């Protein structure tokens, strides 16, 4: 029976999540050779191949994916134990792992977390950006304590948050953005079907917003003319500002850049263009005190701003 050490298990999880030895090494502040050696030694002890190494890419084998899923749960439970023990120190101390989609990070969350950090300097918050399915999976498997996600980006029953505790958070308002030189720049509002007649700068289907637009396009039987398909809000803003096409992003992700980039925002009349972000955690009774405090702060902030449009 092969023995497992926690360091190697954590490295295996990081290698699979980052999709490569070099990226995992940078994240863990190690050399790529050291990480590769650890993984290779683990494979030798098990007599199994855990990852498939390809040029510029790395994917887990079925055995590697199974071991990584189990390792996430074990590491998550150990992190919860460590956080719980730290509560016995002077004051409340601990670490909370929070993951969110891009819409949450560019909304009011930074202000909410700053306010919390000022009130509880002993609690460290580790924030990571993930796609919606990854957010829910991380919380479910113990890789994160709190997740913030868009239910509009979910179309698979296996990836929804129905087995988790869920609370409403920010309201997100989507807008169409175009260059001030674009023919739509005089419009103040329009329907998505009108916008679909123009060339689009789209987000990849792996993102919650990309999934949402793909589903809406399918439901309305539209043919979206994608000039480019990109992975981040900044790229969408830059390409739109060059008048290459139009795009759709959360309003809060566009407003601060309108003057500098010469961008115009147009309100979308469709009901789906305004939606709530949700907060998810594992059952409340299993949460450590620091996680409960962060959760309470976020939920209270939401309740205190019922009309907030994800500023």
N, C-alpha and C positions, 0 to 999 in steps of 0.2 A: 504494500500500500504506500503510495507516494505521499510525502509530507508537503504541506503547503505553508508558505510564510506570507504574512500579510503584505509585506512590501512588494513581493512579486505579483500577488493577486491584484494589488492596486495598480501596478504597472501594466498588467494585462488589460485591465478595464480601461485605463487611459489610452493605451495603444489602439484598442478597438474603437473607442469613442473619437479619438483624433484621426483615425484612419492612416496612421503611419508611425514608424519608429522615431523619426527625427522630430516630428511635432510633439509626440509624447515626451521625448527626452527634454525638449525645451520647456514644456509645461512643468515637468518634475525636477528641473534644474540638474539634469544628469547628461552624460554623453550618450550619443546614439549607440555606441559600441557596448556600453554598460547595460542599456535597456535590452538590446538585441541578445546579449549574452544571457541575461536573466530569463527571457522568454524561451530561448533555445534550451537552456538547462531544464526548465519546467517541462517542455515538450519531451525531452529525453527521459526524465523521471517518470512521466505518465505513459510514455510510449505512444503518444498521440500528437498529430499536427493540430495546433491551435489556431494558427493564422496562415493565410495564403499570401505570400510576399510577391508583389508585382511591381513593375517599374512605375514609380510615382503613386502607388496605391497599395493598400493592404486591407484584406477582408478576413473576418473570422470564419473558420470552418464551423460546421454544426457543433462539434465538440467544444470549440473555443467559445462560441456564442452561449452555450449552456453553462460553461464554467464561469464566464463573465457575468451572466445574469445572477448566478448564485453568489458570486463574489461581491456584487453590488449590494445584495441584501445583507451579507455578513458585515461588510465594511460600514454600511448604513447603520446597522444595529450597534456596532462598536462605537461609531461616532456619536450615537445617541447616548450610550453609556458614558462616554467621556464628557459630553455636554452636561449630563445630569450630575456627575460627580463634581464638575466645576462650579455648580451652583452652591456648593458648601463653602466656597471661598468668600472673602469679604465682598459684600454686595452681590449682584447678579452678574455672572460671567459665563461666557460660552461662545459658541459659533453657530450661526444659522446659515444654511445653504439654500439660497433662493435662485430659482431659474425662471426665466420669462421669455416670451416672444418679443420681437422688436417693438410692437405697439405699446407694450407695457413699459419698456425701458425709456422710450421717448416721451411718455406721458408724464403724469404727476409723480410717478414712483421715485425719481431722484429726490424731489423735495420731501416726500414722505419719509424716505430712508434717512435723509439728512436730519430731519427733525427727531427721528428715533435715535440716531447715533448720538445726538446732543444730549438726549435724556438718559441714554444707557450706554455710556462709553465703554463699558466692560464687555458688551456683546458685539462680536465681530460678525459682519454679514458678508458672505461670499456670493457675489452675483454673477451668474453666467447666462448667456443668451442662447436659447434653443428654439427649434421649431415646435409647434403645438404638440405634435405627437410625442416628441422627445421630452417636453416638459412633463406631460402626464406620466409617461413611462418612468422618468427619473424619480418622481414623487412616489409612484406605486412601488418601485423596486428599491427605494431607500437611498437613491443617489442624490436626492434633494429633499429638503424639509418642507419648502413652500414653493408652489408653482403658480405662475400667472399666465393664463392662456386665453385664446379666443375660441369660443365654442363654434364660431362661424367657420373655422378652419378644420372642423372634424366631420368626416363622412364615413368613418369606419367604427362600428360598435366596439371593436376591440381596443380602440384608442381613446374612447371618451372617459370622462371622470366620474362615472356613476357609482363606482365603488369607493370613492374618496369623499371627504368632507369638502363641500363647495360653498363659496360665498361670493356675492357680487362685488366688483371693484369699480374701476373707472368706466366711463362711457367714452367710446371712440367714435368720432365722426370722420368718415372718409370723404375726400374731395377729389375732384379731377384737377390736375395741374397741367398747365400749358405755358409756353413762352408768351410773353406779352406781344410778340410779333405774330402769334398764331391766329387763325381766323376765328377761333372760339374765344379769344381774349376779351371780347365785349360782353360775353354772357356772364350772368350772375348765378344761374342755376340751369340744370338740364337733367334729362333722364340718361341712364347708362346706355340705353339703346341708341341714343343720338351720338354719344361719345364713341360708340363702337364702330362708327363709320370712318373714323380717323385712325391713322397709324399709331400703334401703342408701344410704349416702353413697358413691358410686363415683368412681373416677378416670377421666379421659377415655381413650379407646382409644389416644391418641398416646403414653401413658406405658407403660413396660415392665410395670408392675403392672396397669394397665388392660387391656393386651393379654392378660396371663396370666389374669386373672379372666374375661375374655370367652371365652377358649378353654376354660377349665375349665367354665364355665357351659354352653357349647355341647356339650362332650363328655359332661357328666352330664345333658344334656337338661333343664336347669333354667330357670326364668323368674325372673331377678333383678329384684326390684322396686326400681328406682333412684328414690329421692326427689330426689336431687340428683346431678349429675355435675360434678366440680370438677377443678382442675388441680394442686393442691398438697397436701402432707401437712398443713400447718398448717390449711387450710380444713377438711379431713376431721376433724381433732381438735376444732376449734371447734364444728362442727355436731353431732358425736357428743356432745360435752359438754353440748349443749343438749337432748339426748334426742330429736333429730329422727329419728335412724336409727342403724344400726350401720355399721362400716367395717372394712376390712382394710388394715393397714400393717405394715412391718417393726417388730419388737418394739423395736429400738433407737430408732425414731422416736417411740415412745409412752411408754416407761418414764419419761423425765425429766419428763413433763408430767402424770402420773397424779394426783398429789395436788392440784396447782394447778387442774386442770380437772375433777376428779371423774370420772376415766375408769377403767374396769375392763378388764383384758386377759384374753382367753380363748385358750388354746392350741388351734390347729387340728390335728386328728389326721391330716389328709390328708398323704400323702408329699410332694406338690408344695409344701407350705407351708414346707419347709426346702430351700434351694438355695444353690449357690456363686455368688458374683460372679466374673467372669473379668477378667484383665488382657490387653489386646491391644496389640501394636506391629507395625510393619513388620519385615521380617527383621532379625535381630540385627546382622548385618554392616553394615547401612546406618545404624545408630543412632550418634549422636554420643556422646562420653564422658559428658557430663552426663545424657543420657537413660538410658544404660546404668546409671549409678549409682543413679538414682531407681528404675529397674526392679528392680535387684538388691536395693535396700532393701525395696521392697514385697513381693517374692517371699520374701525372707528373713524378714520379719515374719510372713508367712503360714505359712511352714514352722515358725516358732518358736511358733506358737499353733494347732496342728492342731485343737484342739477349740473354738476361739473361735466363739461364736455371734453374731458381729457386734455386739460390745458397744456 
